[in-house]
Amino acid sequence: MRIVYNLLVLLCPALLLVACFPQAEARAVEGGLSVKPVGLSIALKDPDSKFNSSFSPGMQPGVQVALLVESAKRGIVSVAANPKQAIKISADGKSISEEDDDSWQFLHPRISDDGKRATFNVSAEDLPAADTAKLSVTGELLVSTGSKTAEDEIQAKLVKGTKFKLAGIAVEVTEAGKPSWGEEPLSVTLNTSDPGGFDKIKSVEFHDKAGEQIKSKSGGSMTMNMGAHKQVSIDYRLGKKVDAATIKVVYYADLQTDPLPLKLEVGLGL
């Protein structure tokens, strides 16, 4: 099914803003997954900006298309771009994305609490020509979903070099000690080279030797892709300094990853 949108356009010398209003249902695919555009912005670059900003406050220069992925049957765990089919934005059939941008694209999706929806932006730095009739978004997403959870735990030393398996994932402690910022007395970085990273992990708890839960929070994560190899690290900030802990996780026991093709068209009506 082709998706066509009518757009309301506000044009001024410094800025072009486009708001889109859907007229058709999103393209459904097998497995209860669907995707559709839910927003569009086009902003001119401010040549005087030292931070690559646009004339519009809070907006990056170029084209940004907001996409919504929905799952009717299972909870969305993660959404990633397929590196073998890079996401491209085209204007009247001509790509305005960087031609060499065929590596991993990080989408940073926002996933709803119930796992039914995920939203994110795809972008291109170039602007479409003034007489552009439509934009198209092509490529492929890899959507991981789950519905059944299980639990696992392990007692481990929280020191650099400790290795263990948790929920079937090979994990190594790559950093442990006082963090360089923040008030927490202990920062622990867990690393894995498993292809799925930590995607299947829903929640993590740290417990001391007395069985009491240690207050903790995520201090950030990092993903590095080196060809066919992938490294994922997650930093946890603990509210208590300990040399060892029981790490308890809830994970998706039926995690599966499905391709979701992007073949979306957006009519500009300029």
N, C-alpha and C positions, 0 to 999 in steps of 0.2 A: 504494500500500500504506500503510495507516495504521500508525503506530509507537506502541506502547503500552508503557509502562515501569511496573514495580512499584517502589515506593520504600520505603526504610527510613527512618523518621522518628525523630529524637531531639528532644524538646521540653523546654525549661526556661524559667523566667520571663524570662530575658534574651535567649535565642537560639533560633532554629529552624534546624537543619541538616538537609539532605536529601541522601541519597546515592542515585544511580539505577543500576539494573541492567537493561540492555537485554534484551528478550525477542524482538525481531524484527530482521530485517535492515534496513539503511538503505535509503532510497528511492533506487533507481538511476535515472539519467537517461542520455540519449544522449550518447555521447562518452566513456564510461568514468568519469564523475564521480559521486560519491555523497556524501551528508551525513547525519550522525546526531548526536543528543545523546550526550555522554559524561560529563556531570557537571552537577550542579545544586546551588545553595546559596541559602538564604534567611536573611537576617540582619537583626535589628532595629537601628535607628539608636540610637547612644548620644547622648542629648540633652545630655550634659555635654561631649561632644567638641568641640574647637575646629577639628578637621580633617575633619569630616564622616565620622567613623569609625563602625563598628558595635561591638556588644558583643563580637564575635568577633575576636580579633587577626588582622590580615592580611586581613580580608574587608571589602569595601565593603558599605554598607547597601543593602537592597533585594534584588532577584532577579538572579542571574547563571546563565546557561545556557552550559555549555561545549559547543562544536560541533566535530566532526571532519569535515573534507573529505578524501576519498581519491580518487586518480586511478589507474586501472588501466593506462592506456596511456602517458601522457605525464607529464613532470615538472611539478609545480606551481611557478609562478614568483611569483604574487601572488594574494591573495584580497581583494576589496573589496566593500562594500555598494553595491547599485545605488541611487543617490540618487532615482531615480524610483519606487522601490518600497522605501521605508524598512523596516527590520527592526522588527517589533513583537512584544512579548510580551503575551499575553492570558490572563486567568484566567476560565475558563468563558465564553469568548466576549467578555468585556469587557476592553478594552485597559488595561494598567497602565503602558504606555510613555507618555512625554510626547507629547501630541497634536501639538505643533508641531515635533517632532523628525523633520522630513522632509528635512533637509539631509544633507551627506556624513557618514557614520558611519565612524570609523576603527577598524578591527578589530585591528590589530597582531598578525597571525597568526604563529605559530611554525611554520616549515616544516622538515620532516625533511631530513637531509642527502641522502637519495636522491630527494627531491622527491615522494614518494608520498603524504605526509600533511601536513595543515596544521590546527592547532588554534587556537582563539580563543574569547573570551567575548562574549556579547551580554547586555545588562543592562537593568533597569528599576528606578527608584528606589522606586516604590510597591510595597507588599506585597499579595499575594492575600488574599482574605477567608479566615477560619478554616475555612469549610465548602467551600472550593474543591475540585473533583473532578479538574480537569486544567488544565494550562498548554498553550498553543500558541505556536509561534514561526512567524511568517509574514514574507514579504518575498522578496528575491531577492539572490543573490550573483553577482558577476562574477569568474569564475575564469580566470586567464591561465595557459596551459601551453605547454610547448615540448619538443622532442625532438632537434632538430638545431642544432648550434652552428657559428658562423663567427667569424672574427677580423677586426679592423680596427685601424688605428692612424693617428695624425696628430701632426705636430710643431706645437706651439703655444706661444705666449708665455703664461706664467702671471702675467698682469697683468690688473687689472680692465678689463673692456670687450672682451677678446678674444672673438671669435666664430668658431665652426667647426662642421662636421658630423662626427659620429662614429657609425658604425653606422646611418646614416640619420637620426640625431637632431640637431636644431638645438640647439647648446649655447652658452652664454655664461658666461665667468668673471665672476662678480659680486663676489667678494671674493678678495683675495690678500695675504698678509702674515703677520706674527708673530701667532699666536693669543693671545687674552686669557687663556687657561689652558692648561695642559699643557706638556710639555718640548720638543715638536717645534718646529723653527725656522720652519716654513712651514705655513700653512693655506690651502687653495684651495677655493673654493666654486663648483661647477658648477650651472648653472640651465638648465631647459628649460621651454617652454610646450607641447611636443608632448603630444597627448592621452594617449599611453601612458606619459608620463614617462620614467623610466629602467628600466621594468619588464623590457625585453628584455636589459638588461646583466647578465651573469652574474658577470664579474670585471673589475677595472680594475688596471692597472699603470702606474707612471711610471718612465721611463728617462732618465738624463742624457745629455749630448751624446757621452759615451764609450760609450754603450750599456749602462751598468751600471744594474741595477734599483735604484730608490730605495725604501727601506723606507717603506711607507705604510699607513694604516688609515683607516677611516671615522670621522669625528668627529660623525656624526649627519645626519639628513635632515629636511626640512620640506616639507609639501604645503599649498598654499593654493588654495582653490576659490572663484572669484568668478563665480557663475552658470555660464555655459557655458565659462568660461576656467579653466585649471588651471596652476599654477606649482609645479614640483618642484625643490628644491635639495638637493644632497648636499655635505657638507663632507668634505674629505680632509686628513689630517694627514701631512705628509711629513717624513722624517727628515733631509733635506738641503735647504738653501736654494738654489734655482735660479731663474733668470728665465725659463727655457723648458725644455720636456721633450717627450719622445715619449710620448704616451698610448696605451697598447695595451689593447684590450678584447676579451673573449670574449662573444659575445651569441647569443641564440636567433634563428636565421634563420627559424624557422617559428612564431613566437609567435602564438597565437590566444587570444581571449577568448570564453568561453561563459557564458551565463546558467545559474545553478543555483537553481531555485525552492526556497524554504523553506516547507514545509507540514508541520511536525512537531508531534506531540501527545505530551505527557508526562502520564501519570496520576499524581496525587499520592497517592491512597489514604489521605487523612487521616482 
